[in-house]
Amino acid sequence: MAKSIHSMIRVLDEGRSVDFYRRAFGLEVAERLDFETFTLVYMSNAESEFELELTINKGRAEPYHLGDGYGHFAVSVDDLDAEHARVSELKFAPGKIVEFNRDGSLLARFFFITDPDGYKIEVLQRHGRYK
């Protein structure tokens, strides 16, 4: 059976992205691999073995075009309201908290936040299938 281990995104500014993911989600650099034309930075925290891989292509000056194919990746938190307040204080401009119901029951509570390169991240309250 396959096990999900990481997701990769291309970022323009390594320091800015590492700082964002550290402050927004408590991710720390697990490993940094430097190559001649690119650098890979793996970020994770104690909550999960899953890692976010940041790829920095050396010499690139223009922002990446995300196109219409990228959707988002998601993280879950114990206290969505506290997390929303915390990232608001960090001036990360989270979207409003949304309550998503299905058949009269709460399916999910979440908000979105955008990283420095324009990637959307969904922040979900741990509930039901969103552990």
GUGUTOR-398668 format. One line per 2 residues: number of its first residue (from 1); for each residue x, z, y of N, C-alpha, C, O, CB. Coordinates in Angstrom, 3 decimals, always signed. Glycine has a CB too. Layout:
# residues N
NUM) X:Z:Y:X:Z:Y:X:Z:Y:X:Z:Y:X:Z:Y  ...
This chain:
# residues 131
1) +0.850:+0.000:-1.176:+0.000:+0.000:+0.000:+0.895:+0.000:+1.238:+1.899:+0.711:+1.281:-0.967:+1.226:-0.001  +0.539:-0.781:+2.225:+1.317:-0.868:+3.467:+1.090:+0.369:+4.327:+0.012:+0.963:+4.312:+0.944:-2.141:+4.256
3) +2.114:+0.742:+5.070:+2.056:+1.878:+5.989:+2.450:+1.377:+7.373:+3.509:+0.769:+7.524:+2.995:+3.052:+5.519  +1.627:+1.616:+8.378:+1.968:+1.218:+9.743:+3.094:+2.104:+10.251:+3.028:+3.328:+10.139:+0.730:+1.307:+10.681
5) +4.145:+1.473:+10.820:+5.290:+2.263:+11.269:+5.591:+2.117:+12.753:+6.070:+3.065:+13.375:+6.499:+1.879:+10.485  +5.317:+0.928:+13.345:+5.521:+0.803:+14.781:+4.774:-0.403:+15.343:+4.333:-1.287:+14.609:+7.009:+0.693:+15.094
7) +4.649:-0.410:+16.648:+4.122:-1.546:+17.388:+5.131:-1.863:+18.481:+5.698:-0.955:+19.089:+2.691:-1.250:+17.983  +5.359:-3.164:+18.736:+6.367:-3.568:+19.713:+5.698:-4.196:+20.927:+4.754:-4.978:+20.809:+7.372:-4.552:+19.084
9) +6.219:-3.829:+22.107:+5.842:-4.501:+23.342:+7.108:-4.861:+24.102:+8.113:-4.156:+24.012:+4.904:-3.610:+24.207  +7.063:-5.945:+24.843:+8.195:-6.359:+25.679:+8.012:-5.764:+27.064:+6.943:-5.883:+27.664:+8.314:-7.920:+25.753
11) +9.056:-5.125:+27.567:+8.991:-4.488:+28.879:+10.120:-5.011:+29.758:+11.168:-5.423:+29.262:+9.069:-2.947:+28.751  +9.897:-4.988:+31.056:+10.861:-5.535:+31.997:+11.936:-4.529:+32.384:+13.112:-4.881:+32.486:+10.151:-6.018:+33.231
13) +11.535:-3.269:+32.600:+12.454:-2.250:+33.108:+12.481:-1.076:+32.134:+11.529:-0.299:+32.065:+12.036:-1.777:+34.536  +13.564:-0.952:+31.388:+13.672:+0.090:+30.360:+13.440:+1.487:+30.920:+12.636:+2.243:+30.375:+15.037:+0.030:+29.701
15) +14.126:+1.838:+31.991:+14.010:+3.181:+32.546:+12.609:+3.510:+32.997:+12.110:+4.604:+32.734:+14.948:+3.344:+33.692  +11.968:+2.573:+33.673:+10.602:+2.782:+34.156:+9.634:+2.969:+32.990:+8.766:+3.841:+33.037:+10.155:+1.598:+35.029
17) +9.780:+2.154:+31.943:+8.892:+2.246:+30.786:+9.128:+3.525:+29.987:+8.169:+4.188:+29.593:+9.079:+1.034:+29.886  +10.387:+3.879:+29.742:+10.696:+5.116:+29.018:+10.130:+6.314:+29.785:+9.546:+7.215:+29.182:+12.236:+5.271:+28.816
19) +10.297:+6.330:+31.091:+9.768:+7.415:+31.914:+8.247:+7.489:+31.821:+7.692:+8.579:+31.680:+10.195:+7.233:+33.371  +7.567:+6.349:+31.897:+6.109:+6.322:+31.801:+5.641:+6.893:+30.471:+4.801:+7.793:+30.451:+5.586:+4.894:+31.973
21) +6.168:+6.386:+29.357:+5.706:+6.830:+28.043:+6.091:+8.283:+27.760:+5.387:+8.974:+27.024:+6.274:+5.925:+26.959  +7.184:+8.746:+28.328:+7.573:+10.155:+28.186:+6.566:+11.040:+28.930:+6.039:+12.000:+28.369:+9.024:+10.391:+28.732
23) +6.310:+10.710:+30.179:+5.428:+11.556:+30.986:+3.954:+11.397:+30.620:+3.207:+12.375:+30.651:+5.618:+11.242:+32.451  +3.527:+10.199:+30.279:+2.120:+9.965:+29.964:+1.734:+10.495:+28.589:+0.657:+11.069:+28.432:+1.815:+8.489:+30.042
25) +2.603:+10.309:+27.583:+2.215:+10.608:+26.202:+3.180:+11.503:+25.447:+2.995:+11.728:+24.251:+2.061:+9.347:+25.455  +4.202:+12.019:+26.111:+5.144:+12.900:+25.438:+6.025:+12.197:+24.423:+6.576:+12.842:+23.531:+4.407:+13.992:+24.767
27) +6.166:+10.873:+24.546:+7.043:+10.141:+23.636:+8.485:+10.279:+24.102:+8.770:+10.212:+25.298:+6.635:+8.648:+23.553  +9.371:+10.467:+23.168:+10.801:+10.568:+23.457:+11.525:+9.440:+22.733:+11.013:+8.893:+21.756:+11.369:+11.961:+23.029
29) +12.687:+9.101:+23.200:+13.489:+8.063:+22.555:+13.980:+8.600:+21.212:+14.727:+9.577:+21.155:+14.694:+7.626:+23.463  +13.548:+7.949:+20.139:+13.987:+8.323:+18.792:+15.279:+7.590:+18.442:+16.145:+8.126:+17.750:+12.886:+8.006:+17.746
31) +15.394:+6.359:+18.930:+16.601:+5.584:+18.698:+16.651:+4.448:+19.711:+15.625:+3.892:+20.102:+16.648:+5.039:+17.241  +17.861:+4.122:+20.122:+18.088:+3.014:+21.060:+19.160:+2.125:+20.454:+20.276:+2.576:+20.192:+18.515:+3.531:+22.495
33) +18.817:+0.847:+20.230:+19.729:-0.108:+19.619:+20.014:-1.209:+20.623:+19.117:-1.956:+21.012:+19.142:-0.691:+18.302  +21.272:-1.306:+21.041:+21.668:-2.279:+22.047:+22.335:-3.476:+21.375:+23.252:-3.322:+20.570:+22.615:-1.639:+23.083
35) +21.855:-4.674:+21.723:+22.415:-5.916:+21.208:+22.867:-6.769:+22.391:+22.634:-6.407:+23.544:+21.376:-6.683:+20.325  +23.501:-7.879:+22.113:+24.054:-8.720:+23.177:+22.980:-9.221:+24.146:+23.198:-9.220:+25.358:+24.787:-9.906:+22.570
37) +21.838:-9.644:+23.636:+20.822:-10.251:+24.507:+19.550:-9.419:+24.680:+18.675:-9.778:+25.468:+20.450:-11.588:+23.967  +19.448:-8.325:+23.954:+18.257:-7.486:+24.066:+18.569:-6.066:+23.626:+19.587:-5.810:+22.982:+17.105:-8.062:+23.229
39) +17.680:-5.145:+23.983:+17.775:-3.746:+23.577:+16.444:-3.337:+22.966:+15.388:-3.723:+23.469:+18.148:-2.822:+24.785  +16.479:-2.562:+21.891:+15.284:-2.001:+21.270:+15.297:-0.492:+21.490:+16.297:+0.175:+21.225:+15.215:-2.349:+19.741
41) +14.187:+0.033:+21.973:+14.041:+1.471:+22.177:+12.822:+1.921:+21.384:+11.703:+1.490:+21.662:+13.899:+1.833:+23.705  +13.038:+2.795:+20.388:+11.950:+3.326:+19.582:+11.558:+4.687:+20.149:+12.405:+5.562:+20.331:+12.359:+3.436:+18.076
43) +10.263:+4.856:+20.426:+9.774:+6.098:+21.020:+8.720:+6.716:+20.105:+7.893:+6.016:+19.520:+9.189:+5.843:+22.437  +8.768:+8.050:+19.994:+7.805:+8.752:+19.143:+7.711:+10.199:+19.591:+8.431:+10.644:+20.485:+8.210:+8.666:+17.644
45) +6.800:+10.927:+18.943:+6.706:+12.372:+19.155:+6.326:+13.049:+17.843:+6.108:+12.378:+16.834:+5.671:+12.708:+20.268  +6.247:+14.351:+17.857:+5.998:+15.118:+16.630:+4.578:+14.962:+16.095:+4.299:+15.369:+14.967:+6.273:+16.577:+16.880
47) +3.679:+14.382:+16.882:+2.282:+14.230:+16.452:+2.120:+13.189:+15.345:+1.179:+13.268:+14.555:+1.413:+13.846:+17.638  +3.027:+12.215:+15.282:+2.852:+11.105:+14.348:+4.194:+10.471:+14.020:+5.119:+10.518:+14.832:+1.893:+10.053:+14.927
49) +4.306:+9.880:+12.838:+5.499:+9.124:+12.474:+5.496:+7.737:+13.112:+6.538:+7.086:+13.178:+5.603:+9.002:+10.957  +4.349:+7.284:+13.576:+4.217:+5.958:+14.176:+5.040:+5.886:+15.462:+5.046:+6.830:+16.252:+2.728:+5.631:+14.462
51) +5.730:+4.771:+15.670:+6.582:+4.620:+16.843:+6.145:+3.442:+17.699:+5.551:+2.480:+17.212:+8.033:+4.447:+16.424  +6.453:+3.544:+18.980:+6.299:+2.443:+19.914:+7.687:+1.854:+20.129:+8.608:+2.567:+20.525:+5.645:+2.911:+21.270
53) +7.843:+0.569:+19.874:+9.117:-0.114:+20.070:+9.059:-0.878:+21.391:+8.235:-1.775:+21.563:+9.434:-1.076:+18.878  +9.932:-0.517:+22.309:+10.069:-1.251:+23.557:+11.193:-2.254:+23.386:+12.297:-1.880:+22.990:+10.341:-0.294:+24.760
55) +10.936:-3.515:+23.675:+11.969:-4.546:+23.618:+12.288:-4.977:+25.039:+11.402:-5.384:+25.791:+11.514:-5.766:+22.749  +13.551:-4.883:+25.396:+14.010:-5.259:+26.727:+14.939:-6.460:+26.555:+16.034:-6.330:+26.006:+14.738:-4.055:+27.459
57) +14.502:-7.621:+27.021:+15.327:-8.828:+26.953:+16.228:-8.864:+28.174:+15.755:-8.906:+29.310:+14.447:-10.117:+26.870  +17.527:-8.847:+27.930:+18.502:-8.800:+29.029:+18.455:-10.086:+29.850:+18.319:-11.183:+29.308:+19.929:-8.574:+28.480
59) +18.568:-9.928:+31.153:+18.581:-11.062:+32.057:+17.211:-11.538:+32.493:+17.112:-12.444:+33.320:+19.293:-12.174:+31.427  +16.168:-10.961:+31.966:+14.817:-11.360:+32.366:+14.466:-10.665:+33.670:+14.640:-9.454:+33.805:+13.776:-11.018:+31.260
61) +13.971:-11.435:+34.626:+13.630:-10.879:+35.935:+12.140:-10.947:+36.224:+11.635:-10.151:+37.016:+14.387:-11.605:+37.018  +11.425:-11.871:+35.605:+10.002:-12.015:+35.906:+9.148:-11.242:+34.901:+9.493:-11.153:+33.722:+9.604:-13.497:+35.908
63) +8.031:-10.684:+35.373:+7.146:-9.929:+34.477:+6.618:-10.817:+33.350:+6.520:-12.036:+33.494:+5.971:-9.326:+35.267  +6.284:-10.188:+32.239:+5.690:-10.899:+31.110:+4.229:-11.204:+31.411:+3.552:-10.440:+32.099:+5.816:-10.072:+29.806
65) +3.752:-12.330:+30.888:+2.341:-12.687:+30.996:+1.659:-12.197:+29.721:+1.982:-12.653:+28.624:+2.143:-14.247:+31.202  +0.726:-11.279:+29.868:+0.085:-10.695:+28.691:-0.946:-11.635:+28.087:-1.321:-11.471:+26.926:-0.572:-9.373:+29.052
67) -1.408:-12.609:+28.845:-2.365:-13.577:+28.315:-3.697:-12.940:+27.975:-4.019:-11.851:+28.452:-1.800:-14.249:+27.090  -4.460:-13.620:+27.155:-5.785:-13.108:+26.807:-5.853:-12.647:+25.356:-6.941:-12.427:+24.824:-6.841:-14.172:+27.059
69) -4.700:-12.500:+24.716:-4.673:-12.071:+23.326:-4.449:-10.576:+23.145:-4.933:-9.987:+22.179:-3.611:-12.814:+22.603  -3.714:-9.956:+24.077:-3.437:-8.524:+23.935:-4.677:-7.729:+24.297:-5.335:-8.029:+25.294:-2.242:-8.095:+24.822
71) -5.005:-6.725:+23.507:-6.121:-5.841:+23.793:-5.620:-4.502:+24.279:-5.603:-4.242:+25.482:-6.999:-5.663:+22.563  -5.212:-3.650:+23.360:-4.683:-2.338:+23.707:-4.154:-1.677:+22.446:-4.415:-2.132:+21.332:-5.767:-1.454:+24.385
73) -3.410:-0.600:+22.635:-3.177:+0.302:+21.518:-3.751:+1.640:+21.928:-4.044:+1.859:+23.104:-1.648:+0.408:+21.146  -3.915:+2.534:+20.973:-4.643:+3.773:+21.241:-3.851:+4.991:+20.797:-3.077:+4.948:+19.840:-5.996:+3.754:+20.544
75) -4.073:+6.086:+21.529:-3.558:+7.402:+21.167:-4.740:+8.363:+21.186:-5.743:+8.107:+21.853:-2.408:+7.875:+22.146  -4.624:+9.462:+20.458:-5.686:+10.470:+20.473:-5.124:+11.784:+20.994:-3.943:+12.087:+20.824:-6.298:+10.659:+19.058
77) -6.002:+12.561:+21.634:-5.614:+13.854:+22.209:-6.663:+14.902:+21.861:-7.815:+14.573:+21.577:-5.440:+13.748:+23.751  -6.252:+16.169:+21.885:-7.180:+17.268:+21.598:-8.192:+17.483:+22.723:-9.367:+17.737:+22.457:-6.404:+18.554:+21.359
79) -7.749:+17.384:+23.967:-8.604:+17.692:+25.117:-8.554:+16.525:+26.108:-7.653:+16.446:+26.943:-8.155:+19.024:+25.807  -9.524:+15.632:+26.003:-9.536:+14.420:+26.819:-9.635:+14.732:+28.309:-8.959:+14.099:+29.120:-10.690:+13.527:+26.404
81) -10.466:+15.694:+28.672:-10.629:+16.027:+30.090:-9.329:+16.554:+30.691:-8.963:+16.179:+31.805:-11.745:+17.063:+30.268  -8.638:+17.412:+29.968:-7.365:+17.949:+30.451:-6.321:+16.843:+30.546:-5.531:+16.810:+31.490:-6.864:+19.075:+29.527
83) -6.318:+15.946:+29.578:-5.353:+14.837:+29.590:-5.627:+13.894:+30.755:-4.696:+13.418:+31.405:-5.402:+14.061:+28.258  -6.892:+13.626:+31.017:-7.267:+12.774:+32.148:-6.794:+13.409:+33.458:-6.243:+12.724:+34.321:-8.804:+12.545:+32.178
85) -7.009:+14.704:+33.602:-6.564:+15.413:+34.811:-5.043:+15.385:+34.927:-4.507:+15.185:+36.016:-7.065:+16.871:+34.800  -4.355:+15.582:+33.818:-2.889:+15.610:+33.838:-2.303:+14.264:+34.263:-1.422:+14.215:+35.122:-2.350:+15.998:+32.461
87) -2.786:+13.172:+33.666:-2.224:+11.871:+34.031:-2.669:+11.439:+35.429:-1.988:+10.647:+36.081:-2.632:+10.813:+33.003  -3.807:+11.956:+35.889:-4.229:+11.709:+37.276:-3.255:+12.366:+38.242:-2.877:+11.767:+39.249:-5.663:+12.238:+37.520
89) -2.847:+13.597:+37.939:-1.881:+14.301:+38.775:-0.535:+13.578:+38.817:+0.191:+13.667:+39.806:-1.690:+15.724:+38.268  -0.206:+12.862:+37.739:+1.029:+12.088:+37.688:+0.895:+10.755:+38.432:+1.843:+9.973:+38.491:+1.429:+11.837:+36.237
91) -0.285:+10.505:+38.995:-0.559:+9.264:+39.758:-0.518:+8.018:+38.873:-0.111:+6.949:+39.326:+0.456:+9.109:+40.898  -0.941:+8.155:+37.603:-0.981:+7.024:+36.692:-2.315:+6.286:+36.728:-2.500:+5.319:+35.988:-0.696:+7.489:+35.292
93) -3.248:+6.722:+37.571:-4.522:+6.042:+37.816:-5.313:+5.719:+36.549:-5.602:+4.553:+36.281:-4.270:+4.776:+38.567  -5.666:+6.744:+35.764:-6.471:+6.459:+34.571:-7.871:+5.997:+34.970:-8.379:+6.348:+36.036:-6.558:+7.708:+33.659
95) -8.478:+5.207:+34.094:-9.861:+4.805:+34.303:-10.788:+5.981:+34.085:-10.357:+7.061:+33.678:-10.238:+3.652:+33.373  -12.060:+5.766:+34.357:-13.036:+6.850:+34.176:-13.235:+7.143:+32.688:-13.020:+6.281:+31.835:-14.392:+6.483:+34.837
97) -13.644:+8.363:+32.401:-13.946:+8.749:+31.021:-15.274:+8.114:+30.626:-16.266:+8.198:+31.350:-13.998:+10.311:+30.862  -15.263:+7.480:+29.463:-16.445:+6.801:+28.942:-16.899:+7.517:+27.680:-16.085:+7.892:+26.836:-16.155:+5.297:+28.656
99) -18.205:+7.700:+27.562:-18.785:+8.221:+26.321:-19.503:+7.074:+25.640:-20.418:+6.476:+26.206:-19.763:+9.427:+26.589  -19.083:+6.773:+24.429:-19.599:+5.646:+23.675:-20.449:+6.188:+22.537:-19.942:+6.874:+21.650:-18.446:+4.744:+23.141
101) -21.742:+5.879:+22.564:-22.680:+6.389:+21.560:-23.151:+5.264:+20.652:-23.219:+4.100:+21.048:-23.885:+7.065:+22.236  -23.472:+5.645:+19.429:-24.034:+4.696:+18.474:-25.094:+5.412:+17.670:-24.851:+6.483:+17.115:-22.939:+4.095:+17.547
103) -26.257:+4.821:+17.611:-27.401:+5.393:+16.875:-27.685:+6.823:+17.316:-28.015:+7.674:+16.490:-27.137:+5.360:+15.361  -27.559:+7.091:+18.605:-27.883:+8.401:+19.151:-26.812:+9.460:+18.969:-27.021:+10.613:+19.345:-29.121:+8.878:+18.542
105) -25.671:+9.099:+18.402:-24.594:+10.065:+18.187:-23.331:+9.611:+18.921:-23.090:+8.417:+19.104:-24.307:+10.241:+16.671  -22.537:+10.596:+19.335:-21.283:+10.288:+19.998:-20.319:+9.636:+19.012:-19.980:+10.217:+17.981:-20.662:+11.558:+20.604
107) -19.885:+8.428:+19.340:-18.892:+7.745:+18.530:-17.491:+8.037:+19.069:-16.563:+8.315:+18.310:-19.163:+6.226:+18.503  -17.360:+7.966:+20.404:-16.032:+8.164:+20.991:-16.140:+8.526:+22.468:-17.060:+8.099:+23.166:-15.172:+6.901:+20.819
109) -15.171:+9.329:+22.927:-14.946:+9.584:+24.361:-13.534:+9.110:+24.638:-12.606:+9.431:+23.897:-15.144:+11.129:+24.754  -13.372:+8.334:+25.721:-12.061:+7.745:+25.977:-11.918:+7.332:+27.434:-12.887:+7.270:+28.192:-11.833:+6.541:+25.067
111) -10.662:+7.050:+27.798:-10.355:+6.368:+29.047:-9.168:+5.459:+28.786:-8.473:+5.588:+27.779:-10.058:+7.383:+30.207  -8.951:+4.547:+29.704:-7.803:+3.648:+29.605:-6.806:+3.956:+30.702:-7.169:+4.410:+31.788:-8.247:+2.179:+29.683
113) -5.552:+3.702:+30.402:-4.467:+3.827:+31.359:-3.599:+2.575:+31.172:-3.554:+2.002:+30.084:-3.635:+5.176:+31.148  -2.925:+2.165:+32.222:-2.107:+0.951:+32.172:-0.652:+1.311:+32.412:-0.329:+2.061:+33.333:-2.590:-0.089:+33.214
115) +0.230:+0.765:+31.568:+1.656:+1.064:+31.724:+2.266:+0.177:+32.820:+1.572:-0.688:+33.354:+2.408:+0.859:+30.376  +3.542:+0.371:+33.164:+4.151:-0.387:+34.264:+4.178:-1.902:+34.059:+4.301:-2.646:+35.032:+5.544:+0.090:+34.472
117) +4.064:-2.376:+32.812:+4.073:-3.805:+32.546:+2.674:-4.389:+32.380:+2.528:-5.573:+32.078:+4.882:-4.083:+31.318  +1.647:-3.567:+32.575:+0.277:-4.050:+32.491:-0.393:-3.883:+31.143:-1.522:-4.337:+30.958:+0.248:-5.458:+32.849
119) +0.285:-3.233:+30.185:-0.329:-3.007:+28.883:-1.370:-1.895:+28.989:-1.138:-0.865:+29.622:+0.743:-2.653:+27.824  -2.512:-2.121:+28.361:-3.589:-1.131:+28.347:-3.393:-0.189:+27.167:-3.052:-0.614:+26.063:-4.980:-1.821:+28.272
121) -3.616:+1.106:+27.422:-3.557:+2.119:+26.375:-4.871:+2.883:+26.426:-5.272:+3.366:+27.484:-2.318:+3.081:+26.554  -5.537:+2.993:+25.289:-6.783:+3.750:+25.193:-6.428:+5.174:+24.777:-5.705:+5.380:+23.803:-7.785:+3.090:+24.173
123) -6.936:+6.148:+25.516:-6.720:+7.556:+25.208:-8.057:+8.106:+24.729:-9.019:+8.176:+25.493:-6.169:+8.359:+26.458  -8.109:+8.493:+23.469:-9.348:+8.935:+22.818:-9.332:+10.433:+22.547:-8.301:+11.013:+22.205:-9.562:+8.174:+21.508
125) -10.501:+11.040:+22.708:-10.703:+12.426:+22.267:-10.677:+12.422:+20.742:-11.335:+11.589:+20.119:-12.065:+13.028:+22.819  -9.929:+13.336:+20.131:-9.938:+13.430:+18.662:-11.341:+13.835:+18.225:-11.861:+14.894:+18.577:-8.862:+14.463:+18.139
127) -11.915:+12.943:+17.447:-13.315:+13.141:+17.018:-13.626:+12.076:+15.963:-13.237:+10.919:+16.121:-14.328:+13.047:+18.250  -14.311:+12.453:+14.909:-14.720:+11.472:+13.902:-13.537:+10.734:+13.323:-12.596:+11.349:+12.819:-15.695:+10.481:+14.496
129) -13.582:+9.396:+13.395:-12.511:+8.589:+12.824:-11.270:+8.541:+13.698:-10.224:+8.066:+13.258:-13.001:+7.197:+12.580  -11.369:+9.024:+14.929:-10.250:+8.972:+15.854:-9.478:+10.292:+15.831:-9.633:+11.129:+16.720:-10.742:+8.659:+17.276
131) -8.664:+10.462:+14.823:-7.916:+11.688:+14.627:-6.585:+11.532:+15.288:-5.768:+12.453:+15.255:-7.757:+12.028:+13.141
